[in-house]
Amino acid sequence: MSKRPINVQTPVKKGESIDKAIKRFSRKVKKEGIIDAYREKMYYEKPSDKKKRLAKQREKILQKLKRKEETI
C-alpha cells in the first residue's frame, strides 16, 4: 500500500437517494482497498506469517485457475 493519503469523495447527485450515495461510497472504498489496508495494519504480522499467508493466497488462485481450465 502506498504512503499517500486516500480521499474518497462521492458527492450526492441531484435527486439521488442517500441509500444509493452510501452504496456508491462503499463500492469506491472497497475498490480502493481502504478497509483491507486498515485491517492489515490493526495488528502486527510477522514477516514469516505474511509470506505464508500470501503463498496460501497464490496457491488458492492457482487451484481455482486449474479447475477452470479443466472444465473448458
Residue, then its C-alpha position, 0 to 999 in steps of 0.5 A: m500500500s502506498k504512503r499517500p493519503i486516500n480521499v474518497q469523495t462521492p458527492v450526492k447527485k441531484g435527486e439521488s437517494i442517500d441509500k444509493a450515495i452510501k452504496r456508491f461510497s462503499r463500492k469506491v472504498k472497497k475498490e480502493g482497498i481502504i478497509d483491507a489496508y486498515r485491517e492489515k495494519m490493526y495488528y502486527e504480522k510477522p514477516s514469516d506469517k505474511k509470506k505464508r499467508l500470501a503463498k496460501q493466497r497464490e496457491k488458492i488462485l492457482q487451484k481455482l485457475k486449474r479447475k477452470e481450465e479443466t472444465i473448458 
